[in-house]
Amino acid sequence: MNPKIQTLLKAVNEVYPGTVMTRVSGAATGELHIDRVAQEVFEDRLLIELAEGTESDFLFGNELLKMLLTLNGVTPQIFFALTFMDEALDQQMIQITTRMHRTVVHAITYRELLQQGMITETTRQAYLAGVKSELTSEVGKLDDESLWRLLTLLDAHIFAEVSGADFSELAMLYPLAWTAAKKLAAPILSADLKQSRHIRRQITTLFGGVDEVLTAWGKPTVNAKEYVTLTSVLSERQLALPVSQVFTIYHSEMIDFQTKKTAYVGLGQVDSQNSFVISKPDDQDSAAFFKALYQMTVGDLFKQLALPYIHRQ
């Protein structure tokens, strides 16, 4: 392991409530697959395991940087408090939306890894080889793999722009998906991602942007802005405001995953993003429930829900 990655692992272990360990389980293949990284918890230990040994320092560095951003309260996280009561559909939605969230964060981690010398020409070539091995040819038309191509190429475009890689080959192999990915990546790449609220804005913008692309393609939308609960970034003033001035309560067709009851989603009035999910107690009148909810301060509500938020300074 590169000494810089060892230093990064030490930094994570200084703030993680336990011990973080790393392991490579497979041999190097020459193909870098950004999603073939697993995390598994054993009591107070967390294992980061790579399925393959290709560019292990880059992959470990990427995971450790993402952990640091989370542990230090910089990156808004995603939660899945809603369910379609269909495990296969839920898992598909989780996979899709996690990839979108991850891509925005990679605009931060890839820059740091480049600065630390963890992205080399070998890394660039391995990344390109991994993308090409995962995707089938587009052959100039939309098909059942169009969304998968879009999400894969979106991350690839972020990587290429940050690292200076020449991925023009991907534009020729997947013209429709690459063109859409380039458009979606543009605001992420130009954004100031040093503050949590700016990171959150890019995540919600991407959620909406992917749906716009899918609508233009005549494909079903993901609707991540309703399905995914995204960590709120709240100022002291917002925490003291009544819920009615910060959120709109939306009656979802999905179910509250925890209570298995009708779900009500708190959508931010500025960005229409799912910020919390709540269900009505059986013994409370609906009118009384919503009146009390809207009158409650945002700070008290998040405390009641035990829902984390990022305090905007």
C-alpha positions as CSV (number, residue, x, y, z in Angstrom):
1,M,0.0,0.0,0.0
2,N,1.3,3.5,-1.0
3,P,2.5,5.5,2.1
4,K,-0.1,8.2,1.2
5,I,-2.9,5.7,1.4
6,Q,-1.5,4.4,4.7
7,T,-1.6,8.0,6.0
8,L,-5.2,8.4,4.7
9,L,-6.2,5.1,6.4
10,K,-4.7,6.4,9.7
11,A,-6.7,9.7,9.3
12,V,-9.9,7.7,8.9
13,N,-9.2,5.5,11.9
14,E,-8.7,8.6,14.0
15,V,-12.3,9.6,13.5
16,Y,-14.1,6.3,12.8
17,P,-15.7,4.8,15.9
18,G,-13.8,1.5,15.5
19,T,-11.2,0.1,13.2
20,V,-11.1,0.3,9.4
21,M,-9.2,-2.4,7.6
22,T,-8.5,-3.0,3.9
23,R,-8.1,-6.2,1.9
24,V,-7.7,-7.2,-1.8
25,S,-9.3,-10.5,-2.6
26,G,-8.5,-10.9,-6.3
27,A,-5.6,-10.5,-8.7
28,A,-5.1,-7.5,-11.0
29,T,-6.9,-7.8,-14.3
30,G,-5.9,-4.5,-15.9
31,E,-9.5,-3.3,-15.7
32,L,-10.5,-0.8,-13.1
33,H,-14.1,-1.1,-11.9
34,I,-15.1,1.7,-9.5
35,D,-18.1,-0.2,-8.1
36,R,-16.4,-3.5,-7.2
37,V,-15.6,-2.3,-3.7
38,A,-17.4,-3.8,-0.8
39,Q,-17.7,-2.6,2.8
40,E,-18.5,-5.1,5.6
41,V,-18.9,-4.5,9.3
42,F,-17.8,-6.9,12.0
43,E,-18.8,-5.5,15.4
44,D,-16.5,-2.4,15.7
45,R,-14.4,-3.2,12.7
46,L,-15.1,-2.2,9.1
47,L,-13.5,-4.0,6.2
48,I,-13.0,-2.3,2.8
49,E,-12.5,-5.1,0.3
50,L,-11.5,-4.9,-3.4
51,A,-12.7,-7.7,-5.7
52,E,-9.6,-7.2,-7.9
53,G,-6.1,-5.8,-7.4
54,T,-6.1,-3.4,-10.3
55,E,-5.1,0.1,-9.2
56,S,-5.8,-0.8,-5.5
57,D,-4.2,2.4,-4.2
58,F,-6.5,4.5,-6.3
59,L,-9.6,2.5,-5.2
60,F,-8.7,2.4,-1.5
61,G,-7.9,6.1,-1.6
62,N,-11.2,6.9,-3.2
63,E,-13.2,4.9,-0.6
64,L,-11.2,6.4,2.3
65,L,-11.6,10.0,1.1
66,K,-15.4,9.4,0.8
67,M,-15.4,8.1,4.3
68,L,-13.5,11.1,5.6
69,L,-16.0,13.5,3.9
70,T,-18.9,11.6,5.5
71,L,-17.3,11.3,9.0
72,N,-16.4,15.0,9.0
73,G,-19.9,16.0,8.1
74,V,-19.1,17.5,4.7
75,T,-21.0,15.3,2.3
76,P,-24.8,15.0,2.5
77,Q,-25.7,11.3,2.7
78,I,-28.6,9.4,1.2
79,F,-31.0,7.2,3.1
80,F,-33.8,4.9,1.9
81,A,-36.8,5.4,4.1
82,L,-39.4,4.5,1.5
83,T,-40.3,1.2,-0.1
84,F,-42.4,0.0,-3.0
85,M,-43.0,-3.3,-1.0
86,D,-41.1,-4.9,-3.8
87,E,-37.5,-5.9,-2.8
88,A,-36.2,-6.3,-6.3
89,L,-37.5,-2.8,-7.3
90,D,-36.2,-1.3,-4.1
91,Q,-32.7,-2.7,-4.7
92,Q,-32.7,-1.5,-8.3
93,M,-33.6,2.0,-7.1
94,I,-31.0,1.9,-4.4
95,Q,-28.3,0.9,-6.9
96,I,-29.3,3.6,-9.4
97,T,-29.5,6.5,-6.9
98,T,-26.4,5.5,-5.1
99,R,-24.4,5.7,-8.3
100,M,-25.8,9.2,-8.9
101,H,-24.9,10.4,-5.4
102,R,-21.5,8.7,-5.7
103,T,-20.6,10.4,-9.0
104,V,-21.0,13.9,-7.5
105,V,-18.7,13.0,-4.6
106,H,-16.2,11.6,-7.1
107,A,-15.8,15.1,-8.5
108,I,-14.2,15.9,-5.1
109,T,-12.3,12.7,-4.5
110,Y,-10.9,12.3,-8.0
111,R,-9.4,15.8,-7.8
112,E,-7.7,15.0,-4.5
113,L,-6.4,11.7,-5.8
114,L,-4.9,13.5,-8.8
115,Q,-3.3,16.0,-6.6
116,Q,-1.8,13.2,-4.4
117,G,-0.4,11.5,-7.5
118,M,-2.8,8.5,-7.2
119,I,-4.0,8.9,-10.8
120,T,-1.4,7.8,-13.4
121,E,-1.6,6.9,-17.1
122,T,-2.0,3.3,-16.0
123,T,-5.0,4.4,-13.9
124,R,-6.5,6.2,-16.9
125,Q,-6.1,3.2,-19.2
126,A,-7.4,0.7,-16.6
127,Y,-10.5,3.0,-16.0
128,L,-11.2,3.1,-19.8
129,A,-10.8,-0.7,-20.1
130,G,-13.2,-1.3,-17.2
131,V,-15.9,0.9,-18.8
132,K,-15.6,-0.8,-22.1
133,S,-15.8,-4.2,-20.5
134,E,-19.0,-3.3,-18.6
135,L,-21.0,-1.7,-21.5
136,T,-22.4,-3.2,-24.6
137,S,-22.3,-1.2,-27.8
138,E,-25.0,1.5,-28.2
139,V,-25.4,0.9,-32.0
140,G,-27.1,4.3,-32.3
141,K,-30.3,3.6,-30.5
142,L,-31.9,3.4,-27.1
143,D,-32.4,0.1,-25.4
144,D,-32.8,-1.5,-21.9
145,E,-29.2,-0.7,-21.0
146,S,-29.4,3.1,-21.8
147,L,-29.7,4.2,-18.2
148,W,-26.8,1.9,-17.1
149,R,-24.7,3.4,-19.9
150,L,-25.6,6.9,-18.9
151,L,-24.7,6.4,-15.2
152,T,-21.4,4.6,-16.1
153,L,-20.4,7.3,-18.6
154,L,-21.4,10.1,-16.3
155,D,-18.7,8.9,-13.8
156,A,-16.3,8.3,-16.7
157,H,-16.8,11.8,-17.9
158,I,-16.1,13.2,-14.4
159,F,-13.0,11.1,-14.2
160,A,-11.7,12.1,-17.7
161,E,-12.2,15.8,-17.1
162,V,-10.6,15.8,-13.7
163,S,-7.7,13.5,-14.7
164,G,-7.0,14.7,-18.2
165,A,-7.7,11.3,-19.7
166,D,-8.6,11.0,-23.4
167,F,-11.9,9.1,-23.5
168,S,-12.9,10.3,-27.0
169,E,-13.3,6.6,-27.8
170,L,-16.3,6.4,-25.5
171,A,-18.0,9.3,-27.4
172,M,-17.7,7.2,-30.6
173,L,-18.9,3.9,-29.0
174,Y,-21.8,5.4,-27.1
175,P,-22.8,8.7,-28.7
176,L,-26.2,9.1,-27.2
177,A,-25.2,8.3,-23.6
178,W,-21.9,10.1,-23.8
179,T,-23.6,13.3,-25.1
180,A,-26.2,13.2,-22.3
181,A,-23.5,12.4,-19.6
182,K,-21.4,15.3,-20.8
183,K,-24.3,17.7,-20.3
184,L,-25.1,16.3,-16.8
185,A,-21.5,16.4,-15.7
186,A,-20.9,20.1,-16.8
187,P,-22.6,21.8,-13.7
188,I,-20.9,19.3,-11.3
189,L,-17.5,20.0,-12.7
190,S,-17.9,23.8,-12.7
191,A,-19.4,23.9,-9.1
192,D,-17.6,24.9,-6.0
193,L,-17.8,21.7,-4.0
194,K,-16.1,22.9,-0.9
195,Q,-19.3,23.5,1.0
196,S,-22.0,21.0,2.0
197,R,-24.9,23.1,0.6
198,H,-23.2,23.3,-2.8
199,I,-22.6,19.5,-2.9
200,R,-26.2,19.0,-2.0
201,R,-27.4,21.3,-4.7
202,Q,-25.4,19.3,-7.3
203,I,-26.9,16.0,-6.0
204,T,-30.5,17.3,-6.3
205,T,-29.7,18.9,-9.7
206,L,-28.4,15.6,-11.0
207,F,-31.4,13.7,-9.7
208,G,-33.6,16.0,-11.7
209,G,-31.3,16.1,-14.7
210,V,-31.3,12.3,-15.1
211,D,-35.1,12.3,-15.1
212,E,-35.1,15.0,-17.8
213,V,-32.8,12.9,-20.0
214,L,-34.9,9.8,-19.4
215,T,-38.1,11.7,-20.3
216,A,-36.5,13.0,-23.5
217,W,-35.6,9.4,-24.3
218,G,-39.1,8.1,-23.6
219,K,-37.9,6.0,-20.7
220,P,-39.4,5.7,-17.2
221,T,-37.9,8.2,-14.8
222,V,-36.1,7.4,-11.5
223,N,-37.8,10.0,-9.4
224,A,-34.9,10.1,-7.0
225,K,-36.0,13.4,-5.6
226,E,-39.0,11.7,-3.9
227,Y,-37.5,8.2,-3.3
228,V,-34.2,9.2,-1.7
229,T,-33.9,11.0,1.6
230,L,-30.9,13.4,1.3
231,T,-29.2,14.9,4.3
232,S,-30.4,18.5,4.9
233,V,-28.0,21.4,5.2
234,L,-29.7,23.8,7.6
235,S,-28.8,27.2,9.1
236,E,-29.5,28.2,12.7
237,R,-32.3,30.4,11.4
238,Q,-33.9,27.5,9.4
239,L,-33.7,25.2,12.4
240,A,-35.8,27.7,14.4
241,L,-38.4,28.1,11.7
242,P,-41.7,26.2,11.7
243,V,-41.8,23.2,9.4
244,S,-44.4,24.9,7.3
245,Q,-41.9,27.6,6.2
246,V,-39.2,25.1,5.1
247,F,-40.9,22.0,3.9
248,T,-44.0,20.9,2.1
249,I,-45.5,17.6,3.3
250,Y,-46.3,15.3,0.4
251,H,-48.5,12.2,0.5
252,S,-46.4,9.5,-1.1
253,E,-47.7,6.4,-3.0
254,M,-44.8,4.5,-1.4
255,I,-44.7,3.1,2.1
256,D,-42.7,4.1,5.1
257,F,-40.0,1.4,5.2
258,Q,-39.7,1.5,9.0
259,T,-43.4,1.6,10.1
260,K,-44.9,-0.1,7.0
261,K,-47.6,2.6,7.1
262,T,-48.6,5.4,4.7
263,A,-45.6,7.6,4.1
264,Y,-45.6,11.4,4.2
265,V,-42.5,13.0,2.6
266,G,-41.0,16.3,3.7
267,L,-40.0,18.0,0.4
268,G,-37.7,21.1,0.7
269,Q,-39.5,24.1,-0.6
270,V,-36.4,25.3,-2.4
271,D,-35.4,22.1,-4.2
272,S,-38.4,19.7,-3.8
273,Q,-36.0,17.1,-2.5
274,N,-37.1,14.4,0.0
275,S,-35.6,15.6,3.3
276,F,-37.5,13.3,5.8
277,V,-40.2,10.6,5.8
278,I,-42.8,10.4,8.5
279,S,-46.0,8.4,9.1
280,K,-49.0,9.3,11.3
281,P,-49.5,7.5,14.6
282,D,-52.6,5.3,14.6
283,D,-54.0,7.0,17.7
284,Q,-53.8,10.5,16.3
285,D,-56.3,12.4,14.3
286,S,-55.0,13.4,10.9
287,A,-55.9,17.1,11.2
288,A,-54.3,17.3,14.6
289,F,-51.2,15.4,13.4
290,F,-50.5,17.7,10.4
291,K,-51.3,20.9,12.4
292,A,-48.8,19.9,15.1
293,L,-46.2,18.8,12.4
294,Y,-46.4,22.1,10.5
295,Q,-46.2,24.2,13.7
296,M,-43.2,22.3,15.1
297,T,-39.8,23.9,14.6
298,V,-37.5,22.2,12.1
299,G,-34.9,21.6,14.8
300,D,-37.4,19.8,17.1
301,L,-38.7,17.7,14.2
302,F,-35.2,16.5,13.2
303,K,-34.5,15.8,16.9
304,Q,-37.8,13.8,17.2
305,L,-37.0,11.8,14.0
306,A,-33.4,11.3,15.2
307,L,-32.5,12.4,11.7
308,P,-29.0,13.8,11.1
309,Y,-28.4,17.1,9.3
310,I,-25.5,19.2,8.4
311,H,-25.3,22.5,10.3
312,R,-24.7,25.3,7.9
313,Q,-22.4,27.9,9.3
